[in-house]
């Protein structure tokens, strides 16, 4: 039996959801004027998270600083993010989608995959069904979506990214040569800028060029693992299932984006500590330990830099994780202004015991373990914001305070 997969993606989700609310309040529709979500309109800080089609005509791009967007369009309407609204709209959108399919996978807050395989007796015409879902969402919830249809997740998602908004597109295997291969390699799912540069430098400019190259040539340019995966994608090959339940976490991470530039270690450290506390708490809840800690930061030119260390023994102690994260950051940061900082714990282990070291103060380590356990229990009973480490509470940095508010919101969405 051939698979049948839908990918459904909300058009400019955050801006659309804010627009629906404003229309209900009798206010102008943000989708009809140059507008964006992101930052504080009074301070002109932050980055563009979502934009309207009229804003796009001014050359405004997602991810660019709001100040830059305002130079392109001085009349740009800027609205701050509202995650409570987004979660409410996301749930309503996914409830409609789930009512049509035996299996739905939430891919992000505004995207789902539906496995429609075997539903031909109920929905004999997939394209008609996709239009029905799309139109129902628009009628009942007030915003539009794109629907991509194919035989696997990759092609369905590629299809949903074709012309927007409020469209249904197909990308079946026999349509790949005409619909996908002529596209530039940058449009291939999961292919980043660095890979694009390597490919175009080798004369591989379209997805079709990549598909017709030998796999080993792509691996020589991009590495064995990434090259194999991306070459398969270029050929339209993807066997990944639609999962109703997410796979067990392969790691735990948290990132914080800042409206103001980070310019000193003193600003970073309390934020880094709280991030380590959050990811370590999540990890302990799953009864895991990690053997790898990594720190990521983003500079003003949107370049991400990541540095990782491997631990001699698996750990779940916040202090140990923070010690390593702090060292990684101090050793790798060159002082350039930053807009994002993140911590990730990977290479997880199921370990009920831990090898003791002759060179460590094991009594001190046990005290730290008891402290973590006590804080975890308080958070479990009374909420994540009911207890903080003194070194975090004593931080007086304005940026650090804003970051803590954002981290708290991210943690509550877990």
MOFEN-V277980 format. One record per run of one state. SS is the DSSP state (hx for helix, st for strand, lp for the rest). FROM is the first residue (numbers start at 1). TO is the last residue. Records with the same first field share a line. If there is no record, write none. Layout:
SS->FROM-TO / FROM-TO
This chain:
lp->1-4 / 11-12 / 25-29 / 33-34 / 38-46 / 48-49 / 52-52 / 57-64 / 73-76 / 80-82 / 99-102 / 109-110 / 116-125 / 142-144 / 151-152 / 161-167 / 171-172 / 180-183 / 188-192 / 202-205 / 213-214 / 223-223 / 235-250 / 263-264 / 286-288 / 300-303 / 316-317 / 333-337 / 350-361 / 383-383 / 387-389 / 394-397 / 413-414
st->5-10 / 35-37 / 47-47 / 50-51 / 65-65 / 77-79 / 103-108 / 111-115 / 145-150 / 168-170 / 184-184 / 206-206 / 251-262 / 289-299 / 304-315 / 338-349
hx->13-24 / 30-32 / 53-56 / 66-72 / 83-98 / 126-141 / 153-160 / 173-179 / 185-187 / 193-201 / 207-212 / 215-222 / 224-234 / 265-285 / 318-332 / 362-382 / 384-386 / 390-393 / 398-412
